[in-house]
Structures are given as C-alpha cells and as structure tokens.
Amino acid sequence: MKHWTIILFFTLGFFACQDVKKPEKPKNLISKDKMINILTEAYLANAARSVDNKSIISKGIKMDSLIYKNFGVDSLQFTKSNEFYASDINTYMEIFQKVEAKLTGMQKKMDSIREIEKSRKDSISNNKGVKKLNTEPVKDSLI
C-alpha cells in the first residue's frame, strides 16, 4: 500500500507539470541587447544599495525608476519582457552570461584603474622620502 501511494503521488505530480504555458511574446518586447544593458544596470544598482542604502533612501533616489527612464522603458514592459525571456531557459542563460561578462569586464577595468592610482600614490610618497641633492659646493677650510 505504501509503494502505491508513492507511485500515485509521483504520477500525479508528473502529469500536473505537463501543461506549462509559455507567455506570449509582448508587442513591445525589449531587445536582448537592451535587456542585457538594463539587467547590468540593475545589478550595479543593487550593489550600490548594499553599500550605502541609507544615503540612497535619504536622497529619495529610486534606482529602478532611473534605470527604466534611462533606457526608455516602463516597469510593465520590463516585467513582461523578462517573463518572456525567462520562459526559455537557454535564452535567459545566454542573457545572463553576457551580463556577467559585462560586469566582469567592468570589474577588471576598475581594478586596473585602482592599480594605476595606487602606483601613482606610491611613486609620489617615494619621492617625498628622497633627500634633495645638495648642489652647492662644499665649503672647505682652504677656500
């Protein structure tokens, strides 16, 4: 009896999952390239929130609204486009791999800028420690 209950449970679960409806393609679907740019900005905005959320809230900045305005989309258009792309896992993974590549490129660029800035500061601090050469002639008792 116990085995039949388990088999019945899995059979019902299997058939219940078969009727998955994909969302329709929205009339104003956001292109993949634009979606990649929007998601990249969204990740950067979330990173900014995690660093200094109090300052963002106190200044009344609405990060999502800024992103939508910057790319000329609204939240409903973004949601429907995101839902459409998410229904095809291969397309969605492709989009997120490109987002990840962009973020990694940005990180490498920032790391190189930080390294240049650090070496510049090190060279400035090293020059401060160097004694100036005395160019005046040494006074001797014979002169």
C-alpha positions as CSV (number, residue, x, y, z in Angstrom):
1,M,0.0,0.0,0.0
2,K,2.8,2.4,0.9
3,H,4.5,1.9,-2.5
4,W,1.3,2.5,-4.4
5,T,0.8,5.8,-2.5
6,I,4.3,6.9,-3.5
7,I,3.8,5.9,-7.2
8,L,0.4,7.6,-7.3
9,F,1.9,10.8,-5.8
10,F,4.8,10.9,-8.4
11,T,2.4,10.1,-11.3
12,L,0.0,12.9,-10.3
13,G,3.0,15.3,-9.9
14,F,4.4,14.3,-13.3
15,F,1.1,14.9,-15.1
16,A,0.4,18.1,-13.2
17,C,3.6,19.7,-14.5
18,Q,3.0,18.9,-18.2
19,D,0.7,21.8,-19.0
20,V,3.2,24.7,-18.7
21,K,2.0,27.7,-20.7
22,K,4.7,30.0,-22.1
23,P,3.8,33.7,-22.0
24,E,3.0,35.4,-25.3
25,K,5.6,37.5,-27.0
26,P,4.9,41.1,-25.9
27,K,4.2,43.6,-28.6
28,N,6.8,45.9,-27.1
29,L,9.4,43.3,-26.3
30,I,12.7,44.7,-25.2
31,S,15.6,43.5,-27.4
32,K,18.2,41.1,-26.0
33,D,21.0,43.7,-26.1
34,K,18.9,46.3,-24.4
35,M,17.8,43.7,-21.8
36,I,21.4,42.9,-21.1
37,N,22.2,46.6,-20.5
38,I,19.1,47.0,-18.3
39,L,20.0,43.9,-16.2
40,T,23.6,45.1,-15.9
41,E,22.5,48.4,-14.6
42,A,20.0,46.7,-12.2
43,Y,22.9,44.6,-10.8
44,L,25.0,47.7,-10.3
45,A,22.1,49.5,-8.6
46,N,21.6,46.5,-6.2
47,A,25.3,46.6,-5.4
48,A,25.0,50.4,-4.7
49,R,22.1,49.7,-2.4
50,S,24.1,47.1,-0.5
51,V,26.9,49.6,0.1
52,D,25.0,52.7,1.1
53,N,21.3,52.2,1.1
54,K,20.6,54.9,3.8
55,S,22.1,57.6,1.7
56,I,20.1,56.5,-1.4
57,I,16.9,56.5,0.6
58,S,17.6,59.8,2.3
59,K,18.2,61.5,-1.0
60,G,14.9,60.0,-2.4
61,I,16.6,58.2,-5.3
62,K,14.5,55.5,-6.9
63,M,17.1,53.3,-8.7
64,D,14.6,51.2,-10.7
65,S,12.8,54.3,-12.0
66,L,16.1,55.8,-13.0
67,I,17.1,52.7,-14.9
68,Y,13.7,52.5,-16.7
69,K,13.9,56.2,-17.6
70,N,17.5,55.9,-18.8
71,F,16.5,53.0,-21.2
72,G,13.1,54.4,-22.2
73,V,11.1,51.5,-20.9
74,D,8.4,51.2,-18.2
75,S,8.2,48.6,-15.4
76,L,5.4,46.7,-17.1
77,Q,7.3,46.4,-20.3
78,F,10.4,45.2,-18.5
79,T,8.4,42.7,-16.4
80,K,6.7,41.2,-19.5
81,S,9.9,41.1,-21.5
82,N,11.7,39.5,-18.5
83,E,9.0,36.9,-18.1
84,F,9.1,36.1,-21.9
85,Y,12.9,35.6,-21.9
86,A,12.7,33.6,-18.6
87,S,10.3,31.2,-20.2
88,D,13.1,30.0,-22.5
89,I,15.9,28.9,-20.1
90,N,18.6,28.8,-22.9
91,T,17.9,32.4,-24.0
92,Y,17.8,33.6,-20.4
93,M,21.1,31.9,-19.6
94,E,22.6,33.5,-22.7
95,I,21.4,36.9,-21.5
96,F,22.8,36.4,-18.0
97,Q,26.2,35.1,-19.3
98,K,26.5,38.3,-21.3
99,V,25.5,40.4,-18.2
100,E,28.1,38.5,-16.2
101,A,30.8,39.1,-18.9
102,K,30.0,42.9,-18.9
103,L,30.2,43.1,-15.1
104,T,33.5,41.1,-15.1
105,G,34.9,43.5,-17.7
106,M,33.8,46.5,-15.6
107,Q,35.5,45.0,-12.6
108,K,38.7,44.3,-14.4
109,K,38.7,47.9,-15.7
110,M,38.1,49.3,-12.2
111,D,40.9,47.1,-10.8
112,S,43.4,48.3,-13.4
113,I,42.4,51.9,-12.6
114,R,42.9,51.3,-8.9
115,E,46.2,49.7,-9.5
116,I,47.4,52.7,-11.6
117,E,46.2,55.1,-8.9
118,K,48.0,53.0,-6.2
119,S,51.2,53.0,-8.1
120,R,50.9,56.8,-8.7
121,K,50.4,57.4,-5.0
122,D,53.3,55.1,-4.2
123,S,55.6,57.0,-6.5
124,I,54.6,60.3,-5.0
125,S,55.2,59.1,-1.5
126,N,58.5,57.6,-2.5
127,N,59.6,60.9,-4.0
128,K,58.8,62.7,-0.7
129,G,61.3,60.4,1.2
130,V,64.2,61.1,-1.2
131,K,66.6,63.7,0.1
132,K,67.4,66.6,-2.2
133,L,70.9,66.6,-3.6
134,N,72.9,69.4,-2.4
135,T,74.1,71.3,-5.4
136,E,76.1,73.9,-3.5
137,P,79.8,73.4,-3.3
138,V,81.1,72.1,-0.1
139,K,82.9,74.8,1.9
140,D,86.4,73.8,2.7
141,S,88.8,75.5,5.0
142,L,91.2,76.1,2.1
143,I,88.7,78.1,0.1
